[in-house]
């Protein structure tokens, strides 16, 4: 079974764009082999995200399992994924952000690469926007007019690269396919991280468990990038520079959590992802509490599950 996990915060139009096409890649799949997990991370009520989620689930083919998690406190990326990965029951879990659109070729290529080697624990793809990995950025040479154009470009990339992949040094928050074997070995995301560095921590623990973290060069999806921040700019009328400054303050605090967990002799201030001593940390003694992060269940005081 494949579990499809979507974490949502505001961005109504982007969410609509994702949900109206999200099941197209799975036409012909046995419905019992699909599980949909939707998380509303305390979106502004005016966006009516829970309503969109309910309408989507009501239209799912018979037999597709679905659950909706509606938080009344903002969990941010790391904690939302921690709950989602804990709830998933599939042999693989595919995480998708709400500013993405996926295709059948994208999903097929991820799964094909994952099946090449039992030591591959996580597979990501390429897209028009990728944090920290300019080598994984693939932009169409022409405007995409509709979903059919998007499908055609994704099919071209898949046909060109096939199941070729490269190993990544670190994990950045993006769409990813995680194997059940990886979750069984290292658990879920570490909820000590509010937003950032939860992905880097997860990738580090995965590599410490001697599992590979790879990019499938033939798996292309549409990713607008920084959707939550564009949405915040539209909502608050703040300049993107101001939003970026506030974002980097949160990044800096998350880095301190990472530093306290893994090596307090690391530089006091965050520089960039390239400066992180991940190679040394892969063989360092286990942090306090160990590498494994137990699965978690949402507190009913802050989350409604339906």
Backbone bond lengths (Angstrom), bond angles and torsions (degrees), N, CA, C in turn:
res aa  C-N    CA-C-N  psi(-1)  N-CA   C-N-CA  omega(-1)  CA-C   N-CA-C  phi
1 X - - - 1.470 - - 1.521 110.03 -
2 X 1.323 115.56 143.04 1.460 122.12 176.44 1.523 109.09 -107.03
3 X 1.327 116.21 124.50 1.464 121.62 174.45 1.520 108.61 -95.89
4 X 1.330 116.93 128.72 1.465 122.50 178.90 1.523 107.41 -109.73
5 X 1.323 115.78 118.64 1.458 122.51 -174.13 1.519 109.97 -112.84
6 X 1.329 116.46 126.05 1.470 121.43 178.15 1.522 108.47 -125.37
7 X 1.338 116.46 123.79 1.459 122.00 175.08 1.525 108.73 -103.98
8 X 1.332 116.61 129.53 1.464 121.99 -171.59 1.517 110.15 -126.36
9 X 1.330 115.86 136.77 1.465 121.20 170.79 1.530 107.47 -143.02
10 X 1.348 115.64 107.23 1.467 121.88 -178.60 1.529 111.77 60.47
11 X 1.334 117.93 -144.13 1.474 122.91 175.40 1.519 112.75 54.96
12 X 1.317 117.35 54.74 1.465 121.56 -174.92 1.530 112.91 -54.03
13 X 1.341 117.59 -48.23 1.460 119.88 -176.20 1.522 111.44 -65.05
14 X 1.322 117.45 -37.23 1.467 120.24 177.81 1.528 110.85 -68.06
15 X 1.329 116.08 -37.60 1.461 120.20 178.36 1.528 110.22 -64.94
16 X 1.313 116.71 -43.52 1.468 120.51 177.74 1.524 109.85 -59.42
17 X 1.313 116.50 -43.32 1.462 121.57 -178.96 1.522 111.43 -61.21
18 X 1.343 116.66 -39.41 1.454 120.26 178.02 1.527 111.35 -71.31
19 X 1.325 117.01 -51.58 1.458 120.39 -172.35 1.530 112.92 -65.10
20 X 1.315 117.78 -33.62 1.471 118.46 -176.91 1.524 112.30 -72.10
21 X 1.326 117.48 -13.91 1.466 120.35 179.36 1.528 112.83 -118.34
22 X 1.325 117.69 -3.56 1.468 120.08 -167.07 1.522 113.16 -65.56
23 X 1.326 118.55 -29.22 1.457 120.07 -178.21 1.524 112.96 -89.93
24 X 1.307 118.46 -7.63 1.465 119.88 -178.83 1.529 113.12 -61.28
25 X 1.333 119.32 -37.41 1.470 118.24 177.82 1.524 114.14 -65.56
26 X 1.338 117.62 -13.27 1.466 120.43 -172.85 1.531 112.77 -109.73
27 X 1.317 116.55 14.81 1.458 119.92 174.96 1.527 109.12 -62.12
28 X 1.310 116.06 127.84 1.461 120.54 -178.10 1.515 113.98 94.37
29 X 1.343 117.11 -11.09 1.458 119.61 176.76 1.540 109.58 -72.04
30 X 1.339 118.82 145.82 1.475 120.19 169.89 1.528 108.63 -61.42
31 X 1.309 117.35 125.71 1.473 119.75 -173.82 1.524 112.03 -62.18
32 X 1.327 117.72 -28.81 1.463 120.28 179.97 1.521 111.79 -70.01
33 X 1.339 117.19 -10.52 1.464 121.37 -178.49 1.526 112.36 -95.21
34 X 1.345 117.01 10.78 1.467 120.53 -178.50 1.521 110.82 -126.00
35 X 1.330 115.12 139.30 1.459 122.50 174.30 1.522 107.67 -133.33
36 X 1.330 117.28 130.35 1.466 122.59 -179.36 1.528 108.79 -111.70
37 X 1.336 116.16 126.29 1.461 122.53 177.33 1.527 108.10 -121.25
38 X 1.324 116.80 116.57 1.459 121.76 -178.79 1.526 109.36 -114.29
39 X 1.332 116.17 129.51 1.463 121.51 -179.44 1.522 109.45 -118.22
40 X 1.334 116.12 120.70 1.463 120.60 170.78 1.520 107.29 -97.03
41 X 1.320 115.34 108.28 1.464 121.40 -175.58 1.524 110.78 -87.32
42 X 1.338 115.07 68.06 1.468 121.70 175.37 1.525 112.37 55.28
43 X 1.334 116.03 50.31 1.461 120.24 177.39 1.526 110.70 -67.86
44 X 1.319 115.73 155.11 1.463 121.62 174.72 1.535 108.00 -59.38
45 X 1.349 118.21 130.09 1.470 120.52 -177.32 1.528 113.99 -54.29
46 X 1.325 117.27 -27.66 1.468 118.96 -177.14 1.530 112.59 -64.37
47 X 1.354 116.91 -21.10 1.461 119.52 -179.81 1.523 112.54 -82.68
48 X 1.330 117.21 -13.85 1.477 122.79 176.39 1.538 111.85 53.30
49 X 1.318 116.11 44.81 1.466 120.48 -179.55 1.532 111.99 -64.83
50 X 1.351 119.83 -43.83 1.469 118.18 177.72 1.529 112.63 -57.79
51 X 1.312 116.78 -36.21 1.466 119.88 177.97 1.529 110.87 -65.06
52 X 1.339 116.83 -43.66 1.466 120.24 177.38 1.523 110.96 -60.53
53 X 1.336 116.67 -41.20 1.454 120.75 179.82 1.521 110.71 -63.98
54 X 1.327 116.84 -43.75 1.464 120.47 -179.71 1.525 111.51 -64.09
55 X 1.329 116.40 -42.32 1.458 120.27 179.24 1.533 110.73 -62.75
56 X 1.329 116.08 -40.30 1.455 120.32 178.69 1.524 110.75 -63.84
57 X 1.326 117.01 -48.45 1.468 120.72 -177.83 1.524 111.55 -64.44
58 X 1.333 117.31 -33.90 1.465 120.54 179.39 1.526 111.86 -65.78
59 X 1.324 116.80 -22.46 1.464 120.99 -178.07 1.526 113.15 -97.81
60 X 1.327 117.38 1.64 1.457 120.12 -179.92 1.533 110.33 -66.81
61 X 1.325 117.59 146.53 1.464 119.96 176.41 1.525 111.23 -59.23
62 X 1.308 116.32 148.81 1.465 120.83 178.58 1.522 110.00 -57.62
63 X 1.300 115.39 135.43 1.459 120.59 178.72 1.507 114.29 102.14
64 X 1.340 118.14 -21.07 1.469 121.15 177.65 1.524 108.59 -75.94
65 X 1.304 116.91 124.32 1.464 121.13 179.16 1.530 109.27 -78.81
66 X 1.319 117.03 144.07 1.466 119.48 177.65 1.525 110.36 -148.46
67 X 1.345 115.12 147.81 1.454 121.71 172.47 1.527 108.50 -141.54
68 X 1.323 114.97 146.52 1.460 120.96 179.80 1.529 108.29 -122.13
69 X 1.333 115.32 134.57 1.459 122.18 179.91 1.533 107.59 -118.39
70 X 1.324 116.47 117.81 1.462 120.94 -175.63 1.529 108.23 -116.89
71 X 1.337 115.72 108.54 1.458 121.76 -176.26 1.531 110.84 -93.53
72 X 1.328 115.66 140.05 1.468 119.99 174.72 1.524 111.92 -100.98
73 X 1.346 116.26 4.62 1.468 122.69 171.25 1.523 107.79 -131.27
74 X 1.331 115.39 137.98 1.461 120.52 -176.80 1.525 110.41 -66.94
75 X 1.324 117.09 124.48 1.458 122.74 -178.92 1.528 112.95 -98.65
76 X 1.298 117.48 -22.64 1.459 124.58 -176.12 1.524 109.34 65.98
77 X 1.325 115.67 176.19 1.457 123.34 -171.47 1.530 113.84 -53.97
78 X 1.327 117.67 -52.84 1.461 121.21 -172.39 1.517 111.99 -63.27
79 X 1.313 117.23 -49.15 1.460 119.40 -176.37 1.522 111.21 -71.46
80 X 1.325 117.54 -35.04 1.463 119.78 176.69 1.525 110.41 -60.36
81 X 1.346 116.53 -44.69 1.465 119.39 178.47 1.520 111.62 -68.20
82 X 1.321 117.50 -33.82 1.466 119.96 178.19 1.529 110.40 -59.49
83 X 1.327 116.21 -44.04 1.462 119.76 177.84 1.523 110.91 -68.63
84 X 1.323 117.12 -41.53 1.457 120.62 -178.17 1.515 112.75 -64.34
85 X 1.336 117.24 -47.39 1.460 120.44 178.65 1.533 110.98 -64.11
86 X 1.330 116.88 -33.46 1.463 120.01 178.80 1.525 111.61 -67.73
87 X 1.322 116.57 -34.55 1.465 120.73 -177.14 1.525 113.15 -82.16
88 X 1.333 117.29 -23.96 1.466 121.53 -173.95 1.530 110.99 -65.61
89 X 1.335 115.56 143.98 1.464 121.21 179.98 1.524 112.48 -119.06
90 X 1.311 118.38 1.57 1.453 121.66 -175.48 1.518 114.14 -75.54
91 X 1.338 115.66 163.57 1.462 121.25 172.59 1.523 110.73 -68.69
92 X 1.337 115.63 -25.32 1.462 123.19 172.97 1.520 107.83 -135.49
93 X 1.323 115.67 150.17 1.463 121.47 174.84 1.523 107.56 -120.59
94 X 1.332 115.99 123.82 1.464 121.55 178.06 1.521 108.62 -106.23
95 X 1.334 116.15 112.64 1.462 121.25 176.44 1.523 109.74 -89.91
96 X 1.337 115.70 134.93 1.454 122.52 177.38 1.526 108.30 -131.83
97 X 1.314 116.73 133.21 1.463 120.83 174.74 1.529 109.18 -83.96
98 X 1.340 115.57 161.24 1.466 118.31 -173.38 1.527 113.76 -76.33
99 X 1.339 118.18 -4.79 1.462 119.62 176.85 1.534 110.75 -105.93
100 X 1.334 115.33 31.44 1.461 121.63 -179.19 1.528 110.42 -122.36
101 X 1.332 115.50 162.85 1.457 122.72 169.94 1.523 106.56 -139.22
102 X 1.336 116.93 130.62 1.460 120.68 -175.36 1.526 110.98 -108.61
103 X 1.335 115.17 163.11 1.464 121.65 178.94 1.523 109.51 -130.40
104 X 1.337 115.41 167.62 1.463 120.50 177.74 1.529 110.96 -62.42
105 X 1.343 117.65 -39.28 1.460 120.24 -179.42 1.519 111.30 -67.09
106 X 1.315 116.74 -35.08 1.466 119.95 177.01 1.526 110.30 -61.82
107 X 1.333 116.38 -51.99 1.470 120.61 -178.01 1.524 110.41 -63.80
108 X 1.329 116.96 -45.51 1.459 120.87 -178.21 1.526 111.15 -60.07
109 X 1.328 117.02 -42.26 1.464 120.20 -177.73 1.524 111.37 -69.42
110 X 1.326 117.54 -41.10 1.472 119.62 175.78 1.522 111.13 -56.62
111 X 1.329 116.09 -48.22 1.457 120.20 -177.74 1.529 111.28 -65.86
112 X 1.335 116.59 -37.89 1.466 120.32 179.80 1.532 111.00 -64.93
113 X 1.325 116.88 -41.89 1.467 120.24 178.43 1.524 110.21 -66.74
114 X 1.322 117.15 -41.91 1.465 120.45 179.28 1.525 111.37 -59.59
115 X 1.329 116.40 -33.28 1.463 121.02 -177.02 1.527 112.90 -79.18
116 X 1.333 118.38 -9.37 1.465 120.95 -176.71 1.520 113.16 -68.55
117 X 1.326 116.13 -31.40 1.463 119.70 -170.19 1.523 108.19 -152.42
118 X 1.322 117.25 125.83 1.465 120.52 -178.13 1.521 112.67 -65.33
119 X 1.343 117.73 -14.63 1.463 120.15 179.15 1.527 112.23 -86.11
120 X 1.332 117.95 -3.58 1.469 120.64 176.03 1.524 108.34 -81.31
121 X 1.315 115.95 113.31 1.462 120.63 -177.98 1.510 113.98 -97.38
122 X 1.337 116.25 -23.76 1.468 119.92 -176.13 1.526 108.69 -148.44
123 X 1.339 115.15 136.25 1.460 121.08 178.28 1.523 108.76 -128.24
124 X 1.322 116.65 130.34 1.460 122.51 172.07 1.518 107.43 -116.92
125 X 1.318 116.46 171.07 1.454 120.37 178.59 1.511 111.86 -120.52
126 X 1.324 115.34 -161.49 1.455 122.73 178.02 1.530 108.56 -112.23
127 X 1.333 115.90 161.63 1.465 119.96 -177.28 1.529 109.28 -167.17
128 X 1.339 117.68 175.34 1.469 119.43 178.67 1.522 114.08 -69.03
129 X 1.331 117.64 -16.39 1.462 121.20 -177.53 1.526 108.94 -139.42
130 X 1.335 116.94 119.54 1.463 121.37 178.43 1.518 108.49 -141.68
131 X 1.320 116.74 119.66 1.468 120.92 175.86 1.529 110.71 -65.03
132 X 1.319 116.37 135.44 1.476 123.93 169.93 1.529 115.06 71.59
133 X 1.327 118.53 -8.15 1.461 120.60 -175.85 1.529 111.14 -128.89
134 X 1.325 118.56 76.88 1.464 119.44 178.76 1.525 112.15 -59.40
135 X 1.339 117.40 -26.04 1.461 120.72 -179.87 1.527 112.25 -70.91
136 X 1.336 117.42 -14.51 1.465 120.89 178.09 1.532 112.09 -100.49
137 X 1.315 117.10 3.11 1.468 120.69 178.80 1.527 109.14 -82.06
138 X 1.330 116.11 123.06 1.466 122.01 177.88 1.524 107.42 -131.95
139 X 1.321 115.72 111.49 1.466 121.23 -178.81 1.525 109.97 -107.60
140 X 1.319 117.44 134.41 1.465 119.69 176.32 1.526 110.21 -60.13
141 X 1.329 118.10 143.10 1.467 120.24 -179.22 1.521 112.87 -79.76
142 X 1.323 117.09 6.03 1.461 122.17 -178.96 1.523 108.12 -147.95
143 X 1.331 118.54 157.10 1.464 120.41 178.25 1.532 110.44 -65.52
144 X 1.316 116.29 140.27 1.463 121.15 176.13 1.528 108.49 -90.50
145 X 1.316 116.25 117.23 1.466 120.54 -173.93 1.523 113.33 -82.82
146 X 1.323 117.34 -30.59 1.457 120.82 -175.05 1.526 109.61 -160.38
147 X 1.320 115.63 -177.92 1.465 119.83 -177.03 1.524 111.55 -63.60
148 X 1.313 116.97 -32.91 1.464 119.80 179.57 1.527 110.97 -64.34
149 X 1.323 117.86 -38.39 1.471 120.73 174.77 1.522 110.54 -63.22
150 X 1.322 114.88 -42.08 1.455 120.36 -179.70 1.533 110.34 -62.85
151 X 1.327 116.20 -42.98 1.463 120.77 177.34 1.529 111.47 -61.60
152 X 1.331 115.27 -42.67 1.466 119.62 -177.44 1.526 111.24 -63.99
153 X 1.336 117.05 -41.71 1.459 119.60 179.83 1.531 110.53 -68.19
154 X 1.334 116.70 -41.13 1.452 120.80 177.89 1.529 110.26 -61.49
155 X 1.319 116.74 -39.76 1.470 120.85 179.06 1.527 110.66 -65.51
156 X 1.328 116.99 -39.36 1.457 121.05 178.89 1.537 110.94 -62.80
157 X 1.334 116.36 -46.90 1.473 120.59 -179.63 1.529 110.40 -62.17
158 X 1.328 116.42 -42.05 1.455 120.20 179.41 1.527 111.05 -64.38
159 X 1.336 116.69 -42.02 1.453 120.09 179.39 1.523 112.72 -66.66
160 X 1.319 116.13 -35.09 1.470 120.73 -178.24 1.529 111.80 -71.49
161 X 1.353 116.79 -46.98 1.461 120.96 -173.25 1.524 112.92 -95.56
162 X 1.313 117.56 -21.37 1.457 119.43 -177.84 1.516 111.64 59.76
163 X 1.348 116.32 -132.16 1.473 120.45 -178.30 1.531 112.06 -103.05
164 X 1.332 116.56 24.03 1.468 119.49 174.93 1.525 110.15 -64.42
165 X 1.321 116.40 141.38 1.456 119.66 178.10 1.525 110.04 -146.37
166 X 1.335 115.14 162.22 1.461 122.20 174.43 1.522 108.10 -129.55
167 X 1.322 116.05 149.44 1.460 119.56 177.19 1.528 110.20 -80.65
168 X 1.322 115.98 143.39 1.465 121.68 178.67 1.522 110.69 -102.89
169 X 1.328 114.10 150.16 1.465 120.62 179.58 1.526 110.82 -78.66
170 X 1.326 116.59 -36.85 1.455 120.97 -177.93 1.514 109.70 -142.71
171 X 1.319 115.38 167.43 1.463 121.79 178.54 1.516 109.62 -106.30
172 X 1.330 116.01 129.31 1.462 120.16 172.68 1.520 109.08 -114.61
173 X 1.330 115.20 151.48 1.454 121.13 -174.68 1.513 112.66 -62.76
174 X 1.301 116.85 105.56 1.453 122.57 -176.03 1.518 106.66 -158.57
175 X 1.322 117.06 176.85 1.453 119.10 174.14 1.523 109.23 -58.58
176 X 1.322 116.21 140.07 1.472 119.97 -178.37 1.515 109.54 -153.15
177 X 1.322 115.83 148.39 1.461 123.03 174.03 1.520 107.03 -109.26
178 X 1.331 116.75 117.34 1.465 121.82 -176.92 1.521 108.99 -112.30
179 X 1.323 116.54 133.77 1.462 120.77 -178.69 1.524 110.81 -80.70
180 X 1.325 115.20 155.03 1.462 119.94 175.24 1.522 110.52 -62.26
181 X 1.331 116.44 -35.29 1.469 120.07 179.18 1.525 110.77 -59.84
182 X 1.339 116.84 -38.90 1.464 120.09 179.17 1.524 110.67 -67.11
183 X 1.325 117.43 -44.56 1.462 120.19 179.85 1.524 111.10 -64.89
184 X 1.336 116.71 -36.25 1.466 119.42 177.71 1.527 111.28 -66.11
185 X 1.336 116.89 -32.36 1.467 120.40 -177.67 1.519 113.46 -80.84
186 X 1.345 117.59 -41.76 1.468 118.94 -171.87 1.527 113.67 -118.54
187 X 1.334 117.43 -6.03 1.453 119.40 179.24 1.517 112.55 80.51
188 X 1.310 116.10 -150.94 1.459 121.75 -173.40 1.533 110.73 -103.36
189 X 1.328 117.32 -172.40 1.461 121.90 175.78 1.533 109.40 -66.04
190 X 1.310 115.56 150.28 1.464 122.54 -178.89 1.529 108.59 -83.87
191 X 1.335 116.73 115.19 1.465 121.29 -175.44 1.523 113.24 -74.94
192 X 1.328 117.79 -0.31 1.472 118.23 171.92 1.528 110.40 -65.51
193 X 1.327 116.42 -23.69 1.467 120.89 178.67 1.519 108.46 -90.77
194 X 1.336 116.15 122.23 1.458 119.47 -178.53 1.525 110.98 -72.78
195 X 1.304 116.90 -46.04 1.456 119.59 -177.74 1.511 110.88 -134.77
196 X 1.287 116.66 -72.95 1.461 122.00 -174.90 1.531 111.92 -85.78
197 X 1.330 113.85 162.89 1.460 124.70 178.43 1.529 113.28 73.23
198 X 1.309 118.51 -9.19 1.453 119.39 173.02 1.516 110.72 -65.50
199 X 1.343 116.76 -35.62 1.460 120.71 178.20 1.533 110.98 -70.73
200 X 1.333 117.36 -44.76 1.464 120.88 178.88 1.529 110.11 -61.99
201 X 1.331 116.67 -41.35 1.459 121.37 177.66 1.529 110.83 -62.51
202 X 1.325 117.84 -43.37 1.461 121.85 -179.49 1.531 110.42 -63.36
203 X 1.337 116.14 -44.70 1.457 120.32 178.73 1.517 112.48 -63.70
204 X 1.319 116.81 -39.33 1.465 120.75 178.08 1.530 110.24 -63.60
205 X 1.322 117.00 -45.26 1.465 119.98 -179.89 1.527 110.84 -65.00
206 X 1.309 116.61 -35.23 1.460 120.53 177.85 1.527 110.65 -63.19
207 X 1.332 116.55 -44.83 1.467 119.83 179.02 1.520 111.83 -69.16
208 X 1.316 117.48 -33.82 1.459 120.54 176.41 1.531 110.65 -64.55
209 X 1.331 116.55 -24.59 1.460 121.56 176.54 1.525 111.56 -86.72
210 X 1.342 116.29 10.36 1.464 123.96 178.13 1.522 112.61 63.36
211 X 1.331 115.13 36.26 1.454 121.95 173.60 1.526 108.77 -109.54
212 X 1.321 115.88 149.02 1.458 120.59 -178.80 1.527 110.96 -89.75
213 X 1.322 114.00 147.88 1.455 123.37 176.06 1.530 105.81 -122.09
214 X 1.344 117.33 112.64 1.455 119.19 -168.25 1.528 112.00 -128.13
215 X 1.329 113.91 161.19 1.463 121.46 172.46 1.524 107.81 -111.11
216 X 1.330 116.76 121.34 1.462 122.68 175.00 1.522 107.87 -82.34
217 X 1.327 117.17 109.28 1.469 120.94 -174.34 1.527 112.57 -67.30
218 X 1.331 117.26 -19.88 1.456 120.32 179.53 1.517 114.63 -93.80
219 X 1.325 117.36 2.24 1.473 121.48 -179.13 1.529 108.89 -101.51
220 X 1.320 116.58 103.20 1.475 121.23 -177.51 1.518 109.93 -114.82
221 X 1.334 115.70 135.71 1.463 121.53 173.27 1.519 108.84 -134.10
222 X 1.318 115.26 161.20 1.461 119.93 174.07 1.521 109.06 -80.20
223 X 1.317 116.88 128.23 1.461 122.60 176.01 1.526 107.32 -138.06
224 X 1.319 115.19 115.05 1.465 119.37 178.52 1.520 110.23 -65.57
225 X 1.329 116.92 -44.32 1.451 121.39 179.89 1.513 112.96 90.41
226 X 1.339 115.98 131.81 1.475 122.55 178.12 1.521 111.71 54.67
227 X 1.334 115.99 36.46 1.458 120.07 -177.71 1.512 113.09 -57.73
228 X 1.336 116.51 -41.22 1.463 120.30 -179.03 1.525 111.26 -63.47
229 X 1.335 116.78 -33.23 1.464 120.13 -177.07 1.523 111.43 -80.49
230 X 1.314 117.30 -34.01 1.462 119.99 172.73 1.527 109.48 -64.50
231 X 1.336 115.50 -40.27 1.454 119.66 178.61 1.532 110.75 -63.91
232 X 1.332 116.51 -40.97 1.467 120.29 178.70 1.524 110.55 -64.07
233 X 1.336 116.99 -38.78 1.465 120.56 178.35 1.523 110.88 -63.62
234 X 1.329 115.93 -40.97 1.465 119.87 179.06 1.524 111.02 -66.09
235 X 1.327 115.21 -38.19 1.460 120.49 -175.62 1.522 112.21 -75.54
236 X 1.347 117.42 -45.05 1.460 121.83 -172.86 1.524 113.83 -96.42
237 X 1.347 116.14 -13.68 1.476 122.23 -176.48 1.534 111.76 65.85
238 X 1.336 116.35 17.85 1.464 119.78 175.57 1.527 109.85 -75.70
239 X 1.307 115.68 151.85 1.457 120.34 174.26 1.521 108.95 -71.58
240 X 1.340 116.58 148.66 1.452 121.00 -179.56 1.529 110.84 -61.12
241 X 1.327 117.24 -30.79 1.471 120.01 177.82 1.521 110.97 -61.34
242 X 1.331 116.78 -42.68 1.454 121.23 179.71 1.531 110.49 -67.52
243 X 1.318 116.42 -40.33 1.461 120.74 178.33 1.527 109.96 -64.59
244 X 1.322 116.82 -40.19 1.465 120.55 178.51 1.527 110.79 -64.59
245 X 1.332 116.71 -41.04 1.468 119.98 179.61 1.534 109.86 -60.92
246 X 1.346 116.60 -45.56 1.461 120.13 179.26 1.527 110.73 -64.17
247 X 1.328 115.89 -37.64 1.468 120.19 178.29 1.526 110.32 -61.68
248 X 1.325 117.25 -43.72 1.460 120.34 -177.04 1.533 111.78 -67.52
249 X 1.324 117.19 -26.53 1.464 119.75 174.04 1.522 109.90 -64.73
250 X 1.352 116.57 -41.77 1.463 120.87 178.02 1.532 109.73 -66.64
251 X 1.341 116.78 -39.59 1.467 121.22 177.08 1.531 109.92 -59.56
252 X 1.336 116.04 -44.91 1.453 120.29 -179.37 1.520 112.40 -61.11
253 X 1.317 117.27 -39.99 1.469 120.48 178.32 1.521 110.79 -67.55
254 X 1.331 116.34 -38.94 1.466 120.00 178.89 1.527 110.52 -66.32
255 X 1.321 116.50 -36.17 1.466 120.13 177.33 1.521 110.65 -60.90
256 X 1.324 117.08 -38.42 1.457 120.10 179.40 1.530 110.95 -63.11
257 X 1.338 116.39 -36.50 1.467 120.13 176.73 1.525 109.46 -65.73
258 X 1.332 116.54 -43.07 1.468 121.82 178.86 1.532 110.26 -62.10
259 X 1.305 115.79 -44.46 1.481 121.55 -179.62 1.519 110.21 -63.63
260 X 1.328 117.28 -44.65 1.462 120.73 179.88 1.528 111.23 -63.83
261 X 1.318 116.45 -33.17 1.467 120.13 -177.84 1.525 111.64 -76.20
262 X 1.342 116.51 -44.42 1.456 119.51 -167.10 1.535 114.85 -103.02
263 X 1.325 117.95 -38.99 1.470 118.85 -177.33 1.528 108.98 -168.78
264 X 1.310 116.48 104.99 1.457 120.63 -176.98 1.521 112.86 -73.67
265 X 1.335 117.05 -6.16 1.460 119.13 176.50 1.532 112.08 -88.14
266 X 1.325 116.96 -1.78 1.463 119.77 174.77 1.521 109.01 -63.32
267 X 1.349 118.89 157.93 1.469 120.92 179.46 1.527 111.73 -51.05
268 X 1.315 115.76 144.98 1.467 120.67 -175.72 1.517 112.68 -65.49
269 X 1.328 117.23 -29.85 1.459 121.16 -177.42 1.520 110.62 -116.56
270 X 1.316 115.37 143.92 1.462 121.58 179.67 1.527 110.16 -72.45
271 X 1.327 116.02 134.68 1.460 121.29 177.98 1.527 109.61 -104.89
272 X 1.306 116.48 -67.73 1.460 122.22 175.50 1.531 108.17 -165.08
273 X 1.332 116.34 173.20 1.463 120.75 -176.18 1.519 111.81 -64.40
274 X 1.327 117.16 -33.51 1.460 120.19 -178.59 1.531 112.17 -64.79
275 X 1.316 116.69 -24.67 1.469 119.89 -176.58 1.524 113.25 -83.06
276 X 1.325 118.14 -7.81 1.465 120.70 -177.74 1.533 109.97 -71.86
277 X 1.324 118.57 132.79 1.472 121.62 -177.29 1.529 112.31 -81.65
278 X 1.330 116.77 58.30 1.458 120.37 -172.66 1.526 112.37 -65.33
279 X 1.328 116.98 -35.69 1.462 119.38 -179.98 1.527 110.80 -59.93
280 X 1.328 117.25 -42.06 1.465 120.95 178.70 1.529 110.82 -69.88
281 X 1.328 116.60 -37.26 1.461 119.88 -177.80 1.520 112.41 -69.56
282 X 1.324 117.58 -23.38 1.473 119.88 179.80 1.525 112.11 -64.00
283 X 1.323 116.80 -26.55 1.462 120.17 -178.05 1.533 112.48 -113.94
284 X 1.322 116.59 7.40 1.468 120.36 179.62 1.526 110.28 -73.87
285 X 1.329 117.76 161.28 1.468 120.00 175.28 1.528 110.58 -57.05
286 X 1.310 116.18 152.52 1.465 120.99 -179.74 1.529 110.19 -61.11
287 X 1.325 117.86 144.11 1.472 119.88 178.03 1.521 110.39 -70.40
288 X 1.303 115.58 168.50 1.470 119.94 177.07 1.523 109.33 -57.53
289 X 1.313 115.74 129.08 1.457 119.84 -177.74 1.517 113.22 93.93
290 X 1.349 117.20 -11.94 1.452 120.83 177.77 1.517 114.04 87.41
291 X 1.313 115.48 178.89 1.464 121.85 -178.37 1.524 112.36 -83.00
292 X 1.309 117.22 -29.08 1.471 120.87 -174.27 1.521 110.94 -77.80
293 X 1.333 115.90 132.80 1.465 121.53 175.63 1.527 108.62 -111.32
294 X 1.335 117.91 112.74 1.464 120.74 -175.79 1.526 112.38 -60.37
295 X 1.321 115.41 150.19 1.453 120.79 175.67 1.528 109.14 -64.36
296 X 1.319 116.22 151.36 1.467 121.12 -176.25 1.527 110.46 -128.81
297 X 1.318 115.01 157.51 1.472 121.48 175.48 1.531 108.05 -117.99
298 X 1.332 117.27 143.09 1.466 119.00 -179.16 1.531 112.35 -68.40
299 X 1.309 115.53 140.45 1.463 122.27 176.65 1.527 107.68 -69.71
300 X 1.337 118.22 125.14 1.473 119.94 -179.98 1.527 113.53 -61.19
301 X 1.346 117.43 -16.23 1.451 119.60 177.27 1.528 111.93 -71.60
302 X 1.329 116.38 -24.92 1.463 119.17 -177.92 1.524 113.02 -118.74
303 X 1.331 116.92 -1.11 1.471 118.14 -175.84 1.529 110.97 -145.84
304 X 1.308 115.48 133.69 1.470 122.36 171.88 1.520 107.81 -104.06
305 X 1.334 116.73 128.02 1.459 121.64 177.84 1.518 108.18 -109.46
306 X 1.335 114.78 131.50 1.465 116.92 179.27 1.526 111.02 -141.94
